[in-house]
């Protein structure tokens, strides 16, 4: 044997086969990776075929697509929140500021349409401008005082305008939250003074009503007393008429009245004729009555 060891040489064809096998495995792995699309929970998959949006939407889970020809873009369909500040002018040209917050989501079945028309960043493209324009158009229908006294009506008008506009872009608005309207410091002071004056006016009106009630009660009491006095006088007059009539028909009536009111004591003074005020019945008359 030679004193130097030489490693055996593999044929060139064997090296090529190994390389081809490795490349094949890599290609298969790449093809399989490109053939599988996984749509995450709360998302929908928009399928692009050579860059064009297809008329199908993939649901959550694993899907097979054409490798290298088709691509999947994920669109979130869960409820999301968007908040923006808005400034507008009222009907009487008072500057109004407010903050609009809304919960929204895109229609899951129309995720491909939303992507095709608005793209992934549709919130900045359509929701923010919609809020600004809706607030300006709605606030202009009210004057500043109405925005305070009819706050809920104004908020409802703004919310309806936002919902209507976004619905036409396949964006579903679930809730709209509008903070109180803010005005300039000068106008806020003016409104506060007006409210204080109105409250004072209401207090004075209530005081006047209370005085009027007391006066009406006094008048009613006076009228009642007058009617009672008139009734009493009428009764006394009628009684006098009856007594006069009795005296005319029965002269003994006056003597009977004196007897009924007699306290049992003889009078200290006699009449001018020296005869007592009334005469006691004679014993003979008493015996007859017995």
KAHU-V354591 format. One record per residue. N is the residue number from 1. OMEGA is omega in whole degrees, -180 to 180 (none if undefined). NEAR is the number of other ideal C-beta (glycine too) atoms within 10 Angstrom. D_LAST is the distance of its C-alpha to the last C-alpha in Angstrom with 1 decimal. Layout:
N&OMEGA&NEAR&D_LAST, N&OMEGA&NEAR&D_LAST
This chain:
1&178&4&189.6, 2&-180&5&189.3, 3&176&4&188.3, 4&-180&5&185.6, 5&179&6&182.6, 6&179&6&181.6, 7&179&5&178.0, 8&-180&4&178.0, 9&176&6&177.5, 10&179&9&174.9, 11&180&8&175.8, 12&-179&8&174.5, 13&179&8&172.7, 14&178&9&170.5, 15&-179&10&169.3, 16&180&10&168.5, 17&179&11&166.4, 18&180&11&164.4, 19&180&10&163.8, 20&180&10&162.8, 21&179&10&160.4, 22&-180&10&158.8, 23&180&10&158.5, 24&179&10&157.1, 25&180&10&154.4, 26&-180&10&153.5, 27&179&10&153.3, 28&179&10&151.1, 29&-180&10&148.8, 30&-179&12&148.6, 31&179&12&148.1, 32&179&11&145.3, 33&180&9&143.7, 34&-178&15&143.9, 35&-177&14&142.6, 36&176&13&139.4, 37&180&18&136.4, 38&178&13&133.4, 39&-176&19&130.2, 40&177&11&127.9, 41&-180&7&124.2, 42&-179&13&122.0, 43&171&20&125.0, 44&-178&25&126.7, 45&176&24&130.4, 46&-175&23&131.9, 47&176&20&135.2, 48&176&18&138.1, 49&-176&13&141.2, 50&177&10&144.1, 51&-179&6&141.6, 52&-179&8&139.6, 53&178&15&135.9, 54&-178&16&135.5, 55&176&8&132.5, 56&-178&10&131.2, 57&-180&20&129.2, 58&177&22&129.7, 59&-179&11&126.7, 60&176&15&126.6, 61&-177&11&129.3, 62&-180&9&133.0, 63&176&16&134.7, 64&180&10&138.3, 65&177&19&139.9, 66&-178&12&143.4, 67&176&13&145.3, 68&-180&11&146.6, 69&-178&10&145.4, 70&179&17&141.6, 71&-178&16&139.6, 72&176&18&135.9, 73&-177&18&133.8, 74&179&19&130.5, 75&-180&20&127.3, 76&-180&14&124.1, 77&176&21&121.1, 78&178&10&118.5, 79&-179&12&115.7, 80&-179&14&117.1, 81&176&11&115.6, 82&-179&17&116.8, 83&-179&12&115.6, 84&173&17&116.6, 85&-178&12&115.6, 86&178&20&115.1, 87&-178&13&114.9, 88&179&21&113.7, 89&179&13&112.4, 90&-179&21&109.0, 91&177&14&108.4, 92&171&12&108.0, 93&173&9&111.2, 94&-179&21&109.7, 95&-177&14&111.8, 96&177&22&110.1, 97&178&15&111.3, 98&178&21&110.1, 99&-179&14&111.3, 100&174&24&111.4, 101&-179&14&111.7, 102&172&23&111.9, 103&-174&14&112.5, 104&173&19&114.9, 105&176&15&117.4, 106&178&24&120.0, 107&-177&16&119.6, 108&-178&15&121.6, 109&-177&11&122.9, 110&180&19&124.2, 111&180&22&125.8, 112&178&21&129.2, 113&179&17&128.0, 114&179&21&126.6, 115&-177&20&129.9, 116&-175&15&131.9, 117&-172&14&130.0, 118&-179&18&128.7, 119&-178&13&130.7, 120&-178&13&129.6, 121&-177&8&128.4, 122&-178&18&125.9, 123&180&16&123.1, 124&-176&11&125.0, 125&-174&14&126.3, 126&-175&20&123.1, 127&-179&23&119.9, 128&178&15&120.5, 129&180&12&121.3, 130&179&24&118.4, 131&-178&26&115.9, 132&-177&16&117.3, 133&-180&15&117.3, 134&179&24&113.9, 135&-179&24&112.3, 136&-178&16&114.0, 137&-177&14&113.0, 138&-179&20&109.4, 139&-179&25&108.7, 140&179&14&110.0, 141&-177&14&107.1, 142&169&22&104.5, 143&-172&16&104.3, 144&-179&22&103.9, 145&178&16&100.2, 146&177&15&99.6, 147&177&24&101.7, 148&-177&16&99.1, 149&180&10&95.9, 150&-174&14&97.3, 151&-177&14&99.3, 152&178&8&98.6, 153&179&13&99.5, 154&178&22&102.8, 155&179&20&103.7, 156&179&14&103.0, 157&179&17&105.3, 158&-179&24&108.1, 159&179&19&107.8, 160&179&14&107.9, 161&179&19&111.0, 162&-179&24&112.7, 163&-177&19&111.9, 164&-178&12&113.1, 165&-178&19&116.4, 166&178&21&117.2, 167&178&12&116.3, 168&177&10&119.0, 169&177&18&121.4, 170&175&17&120.3, 171&-177&24&118.5, 172&178&16&115.0, 173&-178&20&112.5, 174&179&11&109.8, 175&176&11&107.9, 176&180&20&108.1, 177&-178&13&106.8, 178&177&20&106.6, 179&179&13&105.8, 180&179&11&103.9, 181&179&20&105.6, 182&-180&14&107.1, 183&177&18&107.7, 184&-178&13&109.5, 185&-179&8&108.1, 186&-179&9&107.4, 187&178&17&105.5, 188&177&13&103.5, 189&179&11&102.5, 190&179&15&101.5, 191&179&15&99.4, 192&179&10&97.7, 193&179&10&96.8, 194&178&11&95.4, 195&179&11&93.3, 196&179&10&91.9, 197&-179&10&91.1, 198&178&10&89.4, 199&177&10&87.3, 200&178&10&86.3, 201&179&10&85.4, 202&178&10&83.2, 203&179&10&81.5, 204&178&10&80.8, 205&178&10&79.5, 206&177&10&77.1, 207&179&10&75.9, 208&178&10&75.3, 209&179&10&73.3, 210&178&10&71.2, 211&180&10&70.6, 212&178&10&69.8, 213&179&10&67.3, 214&179&10&65.6, 215&179&10&65.6, 216&178&10&64.1, 217&179&10&61.3, 218&179&10&60.6, 219&-179&10&60.5, 220&178&10&58.2, 221&179&10&55.9, 222&179&10&55.9, 223&178&10&55.3, 224&178&10&52.4, 225&179&10&50.9, 226&179&10&51.5, 227&178&10&49.8, 228&178&10&46.8, 229&179&10&46.5, 230&179&10&46.9, 231&179&10&44.2, 232&179&10&41.9, 233&179&10&42.6, 234&178&10&42.1, 235&179&10&38.6, 236&178&10&37.7, 237&179&10&39.0, 238&179&10&37.0, 239&178&10&33.8, 240&179&10&34.5, 241&-179&10&35.1, 242&179&10&31.8, 243&179&13&29.9, 244&180&10&32.0, 245&178&11&31.1, 246&179&15&27.4, 247&179&13&27.7, 248&-176&9&29.7, 249&-177&8&27.3, 250&180&11&24.0, 251&-180&9&24.4, 252&-177&10&20.8, 253&-179&14&22.1, 254&179&13&24.0, 255&180&13&21.1, 256&180&12&19.1, 257&179&14&22.2, 258&179&11&22.6, 259&-178&12&19.1, 260&-180&7&19.9, 261&-177&7&23.2, 262&-179&13&22.2, 263&178&4&23.6, 264&180&4&21.4, 265&178&6&24.3, 266&180&8&24.6, 267&178&10&27.5, 268&-178&5&30.8, 269&178&5&31.8, 270&179&11&30.2, 271&-178&9&31.1, 272&-179&5&34.0, 273&-179&6&31.8, 274&-179&6&30.3, 275&178&9&26.8, 276&-178&11&25.0, 277&174&12&25.2, 278&-178&13&21.5, 279&176&8&18.9, 280&179&10&15.7, 281&179&10&12.7, 282&-179&9&12.6, 283&-180&8&10.5, 284&180&8&9.9, 285&179&10&8.7, 286&-180&10&6.3, 287&179&8&5.0, 288&-179&9&5.3, 289&179&7&3.8, 290&none&5&0.0
